[in-house]
Amino acid sequence: MRNNKLRFPWLLVALAILAAPVEAQERGNGTLLDPLTRLLRGSGEEMERPQELQRRIPFSREEMQLSFAPLVAQTSPAVVNVYASTRVQARSPFMGDPFFERFFNFPQMPPRHRSSLGSGVVVDPSGVVVTNYHVVRDADQVKVAMADGREFTSKILLQDEQLDLAVMKIEGTEPFPAAQLGDSEALEVGDLVLAIGNPFGVGQTTTSGIVSALARTPSGISDFGFFIQTDAAINPGNSGGALINMSGEVVGINTAIYSRSGGSNGIGFAIPANIVRAVVDAAKNGKDYFQRPYVGASFDRVTAAIAEALGMERPVGALVTDVAPESPAEKASLRAADVVIGVNGRSVDTPEAVDYRLATLPIGSEAEIEVLRNGKRVKLAMPVERPPEGSGREVEIGGGPLAGVRVAELSPALAQRLRLAVNRTGIVVLAVARDSPAAGMGFRPGDIVRELNGEEIISAEQLKDIAEGGARWWQITLERGGRTIRQTLRF
């Protein structure tokens, strides 16, 4: 009984000590914890941890009322709605049929308009807007609606299908609210981010989440696989919208989601701001396309088996499989069987990462390439150059089984645009007209014509002359996706 009487006053003292700092904090006097309070609240070892690693409940009313609202108010005026309209010529299902066209005179059907809806971001007060390529693809007219309700007709300055980016320009009498492009390289997994866009056309919407992963390479989005993954809700209509960090900077352009239902499942992808900046700079400099630097080397993924054979601890990097003569890669003394593990001091885990790191560098600069060669780390200096354009002459073929194709001589620049290996040469199919004989024969863009009726093809003019010369049977040798295809056709 005596012990209980002694404990009770000490218990009151301890409770008073614990309550005092809370009351002081609510009055705005800070956390005045004395050593005894620290001992009662947690061990001294926990209190000595770095501030960013400490976790606690919010003590004050002000902390409980923390909000993203000031950040959204700062950035949202620069996020716009993008409305694209495409004129499509309607066709009767019986048009083109010889029987029906012989007995019926089909009237010309009026064209109809196909529209698409997306988002965009004003990145310069002069009215430069960034959105996704798939939002404005084949559009005849693109309108931009500001958050304050103003609408503008835009002009497309640059489109890049592989990056899924487009840059537009709108004109106004005063500067537009613009968002600043941040450094996407500074992002870390776990960072808080906000996604702002116009999902499902309901109006500007903000969602919050974190950076789930970096350097993701999802298939089916674009040929350029290097994305920021986030769990901030992204839905149809968010494409082209802003992914912003806690400083109000745009660190990514939302482009796609992984979903089986069409709605957000918490897996969204954004194009990093550093590559967006390079594309915007190209558009500002009057370019109507974004030119990637020419490397002159082919890369492959490092598998577990390759890593074991090369004595690597883990399968990372990009394996050099081929080096083109007189290319920047050859000038840097890059060799087949080298494994690229870093560019300008930043690690690379995949061939897509090599493409990304180099694409953000300006033409005329020099890149430091770190490779693993014979078990040793070697640093090489590689010039960042434009790909050679070649003659650039394109030829239309109007007869034979190739009627309706447009061909050209392969150059490094053209091979890069068509995503072909750097060492490929020959005459390549650029486009195939719809409903043409060539389309019916199954020709595709990217096909390389090697032989026609027993003759090796060395020029576009030669291919045109042979194809339009007339014959009943045709023997064609193509290269498609690294495979050789031989066909015998009757035409």
C-alpha positions in Angstrom: 0.0 0.0 0.0 2.8 2.3 0.8 4.5 1.6 -2.5 1.3 2.5 -4.3 1.2 5.9 -2.5 4.8 6.6 -3.6 4.1 5.7 -7.2 1.1 7.9 -7.7 2.9 11.3 -7.3 5.7 10.2 -9.6 3.0 9.2 -12.2 1.5 12.6 -12.1 4.9 14.2 -12.6 5.6 12.0 -15.6 2.2 12.9 -17.2 2.8 16.6 -16.6 6.2 16.3 -18.3 4.8 14.6 -21.3 1.9 17.1 -21.6 4.1 20.2 -21.3 5.9 19.9 -24.7 2.6 19.2 -26.5 1.0 22.3 -25.0 4.1 24.3 -25.8 4.0 23.2 -29.4 0.4 24.1 -29.8 1.2 27.6 -28.6 3.9 27.7 -31.2 6.9 27.4 -28.8 8.4 24.4 -30.5 9.2 20.9 -29.2 10.9 21.7 -25.9 11.7 18.1 -24.8 13.9 17.7 -21.8 16.0 14.6 -21.3 13.4 12.9 -19.2 10.7 13.4 -21.8 13.0 12.0 -24.5 13.6 9.0 -22.3 9.9 8.4 -21.7 8.9 9.0 -25.4 11.6 6.8 -26.9 15.2 5.7 -26.6 18.0 8.2 -27.1 19.1 6.2 -30.0 15.9 6.8 -31.9 16.0 10.5 -31.2 19.4 10.8 -32.7 18.4 9.5 -36.1 18.4 12.0 -39.0 15.3 14.2 -39.1 14.1 12.8 -42.5 14.0 9.3 -41.1 12.0 10.1 -37.9 8.3 9.3 -37.9 5.8 10.8 -35.6 2.2 11.9 -35.5 1.4 15.6 -36.2 1.3 17.5 -32.9 0.0 20.9 -33.9 -3.2 22.0 -35.7 -1.1 23.6 -38.4 0.6 20.3 -39.2 -2.7 18.5 -39.4 -3.9 21.1 -42.0 -0.9 20.7 -44.4 -2.2 20.6 -48.0 -1.0 20.4 -51.6 -3.4 23.3 -52.5 -0.6 26.0 -52.8 1.4 23.8 -55.0 -1.6 23.1 -57.3 -2.5 26.8 -57.4 1.0 27.5 -58.6 1.1 24.9 -61.3 -2.4 24.2 -62.6 -2.8 27.4 -64.7 -0.1 26.1 -67.0 -1.9 22.7 -67.6 -4.3 22.9 -70.5 -6.9 20.8 -72.3 -6.0 19.8 -75.9 -8.8 19.1 -78.4 -7.7 17.6 -81.7 -10.0 17.2 -84.8 -9.3 15.0 -87.8 -11.3 15.1 -91.0 -12.0 11.5 -92.3 -13.5 10.8 -95.7 -16.4 8.4 -95.2 -16.6 5.5 -97.6 -19.5 3.2 -98.6 -18.8 -0.5 -97.8 -19.6 -1.2 -101.5 -17.1 1.3 -103.0 -14.2 -0.5 -104.7 -16.3 -3.5 -105.5 -16.3 -4.0 -109.3 -19.8 -5.6 -109.4 -21.6 -2.9 -107.5 -19.7 0.0 -109.1 -20.7 -1.3 -112.5 -24.4 -1.2 -111.8 -24.7 1.5 -109.2 -23.4 5.1 -109.1 -22.3 5.7 -105.5 -22.6 9.3 -104.4 -19.6 10.9 -102.6 -20.4 10.7 -98.9 -19.7 13.8 -96.8 -16.6 13.7 -94.6 -16.9 13.2 -90.9 -14.7 14.6 -88.1 -12.9 12.4 -85.6 -11.9 14.1 -82.4 -9.5 13.2 -79.5 -9.1 14.7 -76.1 -6.0 15.1 -74.0 -4.0 17.4 -71.9 -0.9 19.6 -72.3 1.5 21.8 -70.4 2.6 25.4 -71.2 6.4 25.3 -70.7 7.2 28.8 -72.0 5.4 32.1 -71.4 5.5 32.7 -75.2 2.9 29.9 -75.6 5.0 26.8 -76.2 2.8 23.8 -75.2 3.9 20.1 -74.8 1.6 17.2 -75.2 1.7 13.6 -76.5 2.0 12.7 -80.1 -0.9 10.3 -80.0 -3.2 13.1 -78.8 -2.6 15.2 -82.0 -1.7 12.5 -84.5 -3.0 13.2 -88.0 -5.0 16.2 -86.6 -6.3 18.8 -89.0 -7.0 21.3 -86.2 -5.8 21.4 -82.6 -7.4 23.7 -80.0 -5.9 24.5 -76.6 -8.2 25.5 -73.7 -6.6 27.2 -70.7 -7.6 26.6 -67.1 -9.3 30.0 -67.1 -11.6 29.1 -70.0 -9.7 30.9 -72.9 -9.4 28.9 -76.1 -6.6 29.2 -78.7 -6.0 27.5 -82.1 -2.5 26.0 -82.0 0.2 25.4 -84.6 2.1 22.1 -84.3 5.9 22.8 -84.4 7.3 19.3 -83.9 6.0 15.8 -83.7 8.0 12.7 -82.6 6.2 9.4 -82.8 9.0 7.4 -81.2 9.1 9.6 -78.1 5.3 10.2 -78.2 5.8 13.9 -77.8 4.5 16.9 -79.7 5.3 20.6 -79.3 2.7 23.3 -80.2 2.6 27.1 -80.2 -0.3 29.3 -79.3 -0.5 33.1 -79.7 -1.8 35.6 -77.2 -1.6 39.3 -76.4 0.1 38.7 -73.0 2.5 36.1 -71.5 0.9 32.7 -70.7 1.2 31.1 -67.3 4.0 28.5 -67.7 5.4 25.7 -65.6 9.1 25.1 -65.2 10.7 21.9 -66.4 12.6 20.3 -63.5 15.5 17.8 -63.4 14.0 14.3 -63.8 17.4 12.8 -62.8 16.9 14.2 -59.3 13.8 12.0 -58.8 14.1 9.0 -56.4 11.7 6.1 -55.8 9.3 7.2 -53.1 9.2 10.9 -53.9 5.8 12.5 -53.7 4.4 13.7 -57.1 1.1 15.1 -58.4 -0.5 14.4 -61.8 -2.6 17.2 -63.3 -4.7 16.6 -66.4 -8.2 16.3 -67.8 -9.3 12.6 -67.3 -12.4 11.5 -69.2 -13.0 15.1 -70.2 -14.5 15.9 -66.8 -12.2 19.0 -66.3 -8.9 19.7 -64.7 -8.2 17.1 -62.0 -5.2 16.6 -59.6 -4.2 13.3 -58.2 -1.4 12.5 -55.8 1.0 9.6 -55.5 4.7 8.7 -55.4 7.4 7.7 -57.8 6.9 3.9 -58.0 10.0 3.2 -60.2 12.4 4.8 -62.5 13.8 3.8 -65.9 10.9 1.6 -66.8 10.7 0.1 -70.3 7.0 -0.9 -70.8 6.2 -2.3 -74.2 3.6 -0.9 -76.6 3.9 2.7 -75.5 6.6 4.0 -77.8 9.9 2.8 -79.3 11.7 4.9 -76.7 11.6 2.9 -73.5 12.7 5.0 -70.5 9.8 6.1 -68.3 8.9 7.3 -64.8 6.4 5.0 -63.1 3.9 6.5 -60.7 0.8 5.4 -58.8 -0.8 8.8 -59.1 -4.1 8.1 -60.8 -3.8 8.6 -64.5 -6.8 8.0 -66.8 -7.7 8.5 -70.5 -7.5 12.2 -71.1 -4.5 12.7 -68.7 -2.2 12.0 -71.7 0.1 15.0 -72.1 -0.6 16.4 -68.6 2.0 17.3 -66.0 3.7 15.2 -63.4 5.0 17.6 -60.9 7.3 17.4 -57.9 7.0 19.1 -54.5 8.8 22.2 -55.8 6.1 22.7 -58.4 8.4 21.7 -61.3 7.3 19.5 -64.2 9.4 16.3 -63.9 7.4 14.3 -66.5 4.7 14.3 -69.1 2.0 11.7 -68.4 1.7 9.4 -71.4 0.2 6.0 -70.6 -1.2 3.6 -68.1 -1.1 -0.2 -67.6 -4.7 -1.3 -67.4 -7.0 -4.1 -68.5 -10.2 -2.2 -67.8 -9.2 1.2 -69.3 -9.1 2.9 -65.9 -6.3 3.6 -63.5 -4.9 0.6 -61.7 -2.1 2.6 -60.0 0.5 1.9 -62.8 1.1 5.0 -64.8 4.0 6.2 -67.0 5.5 9.6 -67.7 8.2 10.8 -70.1 11.1 12.3 -68.1 11.4 16.1 -68.2 15.0 16.0 -69.3 14.1 14.4 -72.7 11.1 16.8 -72.9 13.4 19.7 -72.5 15.7 18.5 -75.4 12.6 18.2 -77.7 11.3 21.6 -76.7 14.7 23.2 -77.4 14.7 21.6 -80.9 11.3 23.1 -81.6 12.4 26.5 -80.3 15.4 26.4 -82.7 13.1 25.9 -85.7 13.4 22.1 -86.1 10.3 20.2 -87.1 11.8 16.9 -85.8 14.0 15.8 -82.9 17.3 14.4 -84.0 18.9 11.9 -81.7 22.7 11.7 -81.6 24.4 9.1 -83.9 26.2 6.4 -82.0 27.0 3.9 -84.8 26.7 0.9 -82.5 24.1 -1.8 -81.9 23.4 -2.9 -78.3 21.7 -5.9 -76.7 20.6 -6.7 -73.2 23.0 -8.3 -70.8 21.3 -11.6 -69.7 22.3 -13.7 -66.7 24.2 -16.1 -68.9 26.1 -13.3 -70.6 26.9 -11.7 -67.3 28.3 -15.0 -66.0 30.4 -15.5 -69.1 31.9 -12.0 -68.8 32.6 -12.4 -65.1 30.0 -9.7 -64.1 28.4 -9.8 -60.6 25.0 -9.0 -62.0 23.3 -8.6 -65.4 23.4 -4.8 -66.1 24.4 -2.6 -68.9 24.2 -2.7 -72.7 26.3 -5.2 -74.6 27.9 -3.8 -77.8 27.2 -6.2 -80.6 28.3 -4.2 -83.7 30.2 -1.0 -84.4 29.8 0.9 -87.7 32.9 2.1 -89.6 33.8 5.8 -89.1 31.0 6.2 -86.5 31.3 8.1 -83.2 31.4 4.7 -81.5 34.5 3.7 -83.6 36.1 7.1 -82.9 35.7 6.4 -79.2 37.3 3.0 -79.6 34.2 1.2 -78.6 34.4 -2.5 -79.4 32.1 -5.4 -79.8 31.7 -7.4 -76.5 32.2 -4.2 -74.5 29.4 -3.6 -71.9 28.4 0.0 -71.5 27.7 0.6 -67.8 27.7 4.4 -67.5 27.2 7.7 -69.5 28.6 10.9 -68.1 28.9 9.4 -64.6 25.3 8.0 -64.5 24.8 4.3 -64.5 22.9 2.5 -67.3 21.2 -0.8 -66.9 19.7 -1.4 -70.3 20.2 -0.4 -74.0 17.2 2.0 -73.6 19.0 3.8 -70.8 22.0 4.4 -73.2 19.6 5.9 -75.8 18.0 8.1 -73.2 21.3 9.4 -71.7 22.7 10.3 -75.1 19.5 11.8 -76.4 19.6 14.4 -73.6 23.1 15.6 -74.7 23.5 18.5 -77.2 25.0 17.8 -80.6 28.6 18.9 -80.7 29.3 17.9 -77.1 31.4 15.0 -75.8 30.1 12.0 -73.8 32.1 10.0 -71.3 31.3 6.4 -71.9 32.2 3.9 -69.1 32.5 0.3 -70.3 33.4 -3.0 -68.8 36.2 -4.6 -71.0 37.9 -7.9 -70.1 36.8 -7.4 -66.5 38.2 -3.9 -66.2 36.4 -0.5 -66.2 37.5 1.7 -69.1 36.4 5.3 -69.7 36.1 6.5 -73.4 35.4 9.9 -74.9 32.7 9.8 -77.6 31.7 12.8 -79.8 28.0 13.5 -79.9 27.3 13.9 -83.7 24.3 14.1 -86.1 23.7 11.0 -88.1 24.7 11.2 -91.8 21.7 12.0 -93.9 22.8 10.3 -97.2 21.3 11.5 -100.5 17.8 11.7 -99.0 16.2 11.0 -102.4 12.9 9.2 -102.3 11.4 7.4 -105.3 7.7 6.5 -106.0 7.1 3.2 -107.8 4.0 3.2 -110.0 3.9 -0.2 -111.7 4.3 -3.9 -111.0 3.8 -5.6 -107.6 5.6 -2.7 -105.9 3.2 -0.1 -107.3 2.3 2.2 -104.4 5.5 2.1 -102.4 7.9 4.9 -101.7 11.5 3.8 -101.3 14.9 5.4 -100.5 18.5 4.5 -100.0 19.3 3.6 -96.4 21.5 6.1 -94.5 22.4 6.2 -90.8 19.8 8.9 -90.2 17.1 6.9 -92.0 18.1 3.6 -90.3 17.9 5.4 -87.0 14.4 6.8 -87.8 13.2 3.4 -88.9 14.8 1.7 -85.9 17.0 -0.5 -88.1 20.4 -1.8 -87.2 23.2 0.7 -87.8 25.1 -1.5 -90.3 22.1 -2.0 -92.7 22.4 -0.8 -96.3 20.2 -1.1 -99.3 16.9 0.2 -100.6 14.2 0.4 -97.9 10.5 0.8 -98.2 9.4 4.1 -96.5 5.6 3.9 -97.0 3.0 1.8 -98.7 -0.1 3.4 -100.1 -3.4 2.0 -98.8 -5.3 -0.2 -101.2 -2.3 -0.3 -103.6 -1.0 -3.5 -105.3 2.0 -3.4 -103.0 -0.2 -3.3 -99.9 -2.1 -6.3 -101.3 1.2 -8.2 -101.8 2.1 -7.6 -98.1 4.9 -5.1 -98.3 5.6 -3.1 -95.2 7.6 0.1 -94.2 11.0 -1.0 -93.2 11.4 -3.8 -95.7 14.7 -3.8 -97.5 14.6 -5.0 -101.1 17.6 -7.1 -101.8 16.8 -8.7 -105.2 14.1 -8.4 -107.8 13.8 -11.0 -110.6 17.4 -12.2 -110.0 19.0 -8.7 -110.0 20.7 -7.3 -106.9 19.2 -4.0 -106.1 21.8 -1.2 -105.5 19.7 2.0 -106.1 16.2 3.2 -105.9 16.1 4.2 -109.6 17.2 0.6 -110.6 14.4 -0.8 -108.5 11.9 1.5 -110.1 13.0 0.6 -113.7 12.8 -3.1 -113.0 9.4 -2.9 -111.2 7.8 -0.8 -113.9 9.3 -2.9 -116.8 6.5 -5.4 -116.8 6.5 -9.1 -116.2 4.0 -11.9 -115.4 6.0 -13.6 -112.6 8.1 -11.8 -110.0 10.8 -13.2 -107.7 11.5 -10.9 -104.8 14.0 -11.2 -101.9 13.4 -9.0 -98.9 15.0 -8.5 -95.5 12.5 -7.9 -92.7 13.3 -7.8 -89.0 16.7 -9.5 -89.7 15.1 -12.3 -91.6 15.4 -13.0 -95.3 12.1 -13.6 -97.2 11.9 -14.9 -100.7 8.6 -14.7 -102.6 7.4 -15.7 -106.0 4.4 -13.6 -107.1 2.1 -13.6 -110.1 1.0 -10.2 -111.1 
